[in-house]
């Protein structure tokens, strides 16, 4: 399944607009460093084995919001056990995976995890917001080795939060993706039209319903799908129609 293809154009564009702010923060940070390892509001915190650095550093974190623009089962076999340990020790974490770029075997691992921490969304840029006050972004690549930047300036943190809010409007629980909910025939019709960017008024005209009834059905469908936004409802509905693991 191509996850982003199930999103409305409006939802996708909002994420892309917010992602641009994150990318601008990264470009400013690289210009600030100019080959150094530290500068005002930016630090190059890791090179090479970024996964090992993250596993170790996460022991000191209390709150983590993470987006993954791609993931493999092999990566998750390493990170998921660490996440369980950190959360048991008190870490509050939400991790969002770009559905299209998460391989099928990785999806099955995520969908077997307890609910609440893992979500699918349209997440084209990878970030981590740590303890609500710093942002981790991909740094420069040198000699084939990646690196990691930590940004702490207010502008970068604000851009990261804007991106987070935009993509969470498209987020659906990984756990629920394996268990399609029951929806009424009318709710199915409404969600199909909602996914096509139809307004409540147009949906009402097409189906012969009042706007109030349309909105009531949307709210009921959102509850059944376990999502918090109208955009995410259309996304979750489309995912539920696909064969599991597709």
C-alpha positions in Angstrom: 0.0 0.0 0.0 1.1 3.5 -0.7 0.3 5.2 2.5 0.5 8.9 1.4 -1.7 8.1 -1.6 -4.5 7.6 0.8 -4.2 11.2 2.2 -6.1 14.1 1.0 -4.1 16.7 -1.0 -4.8 19.2 1.8 -3.3 17.1 4.5 -0.3 16.1 2.5 0.5 19.7 1.6 0.2 20.8 5.2 2.8 18.3 6.2 5.1 19.3 3.3 4.8 23.0 4.2 5.7 22.2 7.8 8.6 19.9 6.7 10.0 22.8 4.7 10.4 24.7 8.0 12.4 21.8 9.5 14.6 21.6 6.4 15.3 25.4 6.6 16.3 24.9 10.2 18.7 22.2 9.2 20.3 24.4 6.4 20.7 27.3 8.9 22.4 24.9 11.3 24.8 23.6 8.7 25.7 27.1 7.7 26.3 28.0 11.4 28.6 25.1 11.9 30.6 25.7 8.7 32.8 22.6 9.4 32.9 23.0 13.2 31.2 20.7 15.7 29.4 23.4 17.7 27.8 26.8 17.2 25.1 29.0 18.6 22.1 26.7 19.2 23.5 23.8 17.2 25.8 20.8 18.1 27.0 17.9 16.0 26.4 15.2 18.6 27.2 11.9 16.7 28.9 10.5 13.7 28.9 7.0 12.2 26.8 4.6 14.2 23.9 6.9 15.0 21.7 4.0 16.2 24.1 3.1 19.0 24.4 6.8 20.0 20.6 7.1 20.2 20.2 3.9 22.2 22.7 5.2 24.8 21.5 8.8 24.8 17.9 7.9 25.3 18.7 6.7 28.8 18.7 10.3 29.9 15.6 11.4 28.1 12.2 11.8 29.8 10.0 12.8 26.8 10.5 11.8 23.2 8.5 12.5 20.0 10.1 10.8 17.1 9.4 10.5 13.3 10.9 7.9 11.1 10.9 8.5 7.3 11.8 4.8 6.7 12.3 1.7 8.7 13.3 -1.9 8.3 12.5 -5.0 10.4 16.2 -5.3 11.2 16.3 -1.8 12.6 13.2 -2.4 14.7 14.6 -5.6 16.1 17.2 -3.5 17.7 15.2 -0.4 18.7 11.9 -1.9 19.9 13.4 -3.8 22.9 15.4 -0.6 23.9 12.2 1.4 23.6 10.4 -1.0 25.9 13.2 -0.8 28.5 13.2 3.0 28.4 9.5 3.3 28.7 9.4 0.9 31.6 12.0 3.2 33.2 9.8 6.3 32.8 10.3 7.6 29.2 7.2 9.0 27.6 7.4 8.3 23.9 5.4 8.6 20.7 7.0 7.3 17.5 5.6 7.9 14.1 6.6 6.0 11.0 6.1 6.9 7.4 3.8 4.1 6.2 5.0 4.0 2.6 8.6 3.7 3.5 8.3 1.2 6.3 8.8 -2.3 5.0 6.1 -4.9 5.4 8.0 -7.0 7.9 8.6 -3.9 10.0 4.9 -3.0 9.9 4.0 -6.4 11.3 6.4 -5.9 14.2 4.9 -2.5 14.9 1.3 -3.7 14.7 2.1 -6.4 17.4 3.4 -3.8 19.9 1.0 -2.5 22.6 -1.2 0.4 21.6 -0.4 4.0 22.3 3.2 4.6 21.3 3.5 3.8 17.6 1.7 5.4 14.7 1.7 5.5 10.9 1.5 8.9 9.2 2.9 10.8 6.2 6.4 11.6 7.6 8.8 12.7 4.9 11.4 14.2 7.3 13.0 12.3 10.2 13.2 14.2 13.5 13.3 13.7 17.2 11.9 16.3 19.7 13.7 15.5 23.0 12.3 16.7 26.3 10.3 19.3 24.5 13.3 21.6 24.1 15.7 20.2 21.6 15.5 18.7 18.1 17.7 16.0 16.5 18.1 16.1 12.8 20.2 14.4 10.2 23.6 16.1 9.9 26.1 16.2 7.1 27.4 13.0 5.5 31.2 12.7 5.3 33.2 9.8 3.9 30.0 7.8 3.7 29.2 8.3 7.4 26.1 10.0 8.6 25.9 12.4 11.5 23.3 13.9 13.9 22.6 17.5 14.8 21.1 18.8 18.0 19.3 22.1 17.6 18.1 24.1 20.6 17.3 27.6 19.3 13.7 28.6 19.6 13.1 29.0 15.9 14.2 25.4 15.1 12.2 23.9 18.0 9.1 25.9 16.9 9.5 24.6 13.4 9.8 21.0 14.6 6.6 21.4 16.7 4.7 22.7 13.7 5.9 19.7 11.6 4.9 17.4 14.4 1.4 18.8 14.7 0.9 18.6 10.9 1.9 15.0 10.6 0.0 13.9 13.7 -3.1 15.2 11.9 -2.5 12.3 9.5 -1.5 9.7 12.1 -3.3 6.4 12.8 -2.3 3.8 15.4 -0.1 1.0 14.1 -1.9 -1.5 16.3 -5.3 -0.6 14.9 -4.1 -1.0 11.3 -4.2 -4.8 11.7 -7.8 -4.7 13.1 -10.2 -3.0 10.7 -13.1 -1.3 12.6 -16.8 -1.7 11.9 -18.3 1.3 10.2 -21.8 1.8 8.9 -22.4 2.0 5.1 -23.2 5.7 5.4 -20.0 6.3 7.4 -18.0 4.5 4.6 -19.6 6.8 2.0 -18.8 9.9 4.0 -15.2 8.8 4.6 -14.7 8.1 0.9 -15.9 11.6 0.1 -13.9 13.2 2.9 -10.7 11.6 1.6 -11.5 13.2 -1.7 -11.4 16.6 0.0 -15.2 17.1 -0.2 -16.6 19.7 2.3 -19.2 18.7 4.8 -21.7 20.8 2.8 -21.0 19.0 -0.4 -21.1 15.6 1.3 -24.5 16.5 2.7 -25.8 17.5 -0.8 -24.4 14.3 -2.4 -25.9 12.0 0.2 -29.1 13.9 1.0 -28.0 14.6 4.6 -27.9 17.6 6.8 -24.4 19.0 7.6 -25.1 18.2 11.3 -25.7 14.5 10.4 -22.5 14.5 8.3 -20.5 15.8 11.2 -22.0 13.4 13.6 -21.1 10.5 11.4 -17.6 11.8 11.0 -17.2 12.1 14.7 -18.5 8.5 15.2 -16.1 7.2 12.5 -13.2 9.0 14.1 -14.0 7.3 17.4 -14.3 3.9 15.7 -11.0 4.4 13.9 -9.2 5.6 17.1 -8.0 8.9 15.5 -8.2 12.5 16.5 -8.6 14.3 13.2 -10.7 14.2 10.1 -7.6 13.8 7.9 -6.5 10.8 9.9 -10.0 9.3 9.7 -9.8 9.2 5.9 -6.3 7.8 6.0 -7.2 5.1 8.6 -10.3 4.1 6.6 -8.3 3.6 3.4 -5.7 1.6 5.3 -8.4 -0.6 6.8 -9.7 -1.5 3.3 -6.3 -3.0 2.3 -5.3 -6.6 3.0 -3.1 -6.7 6.2 0.5 -6.3 5.5 0.0 -5.0 2.0 
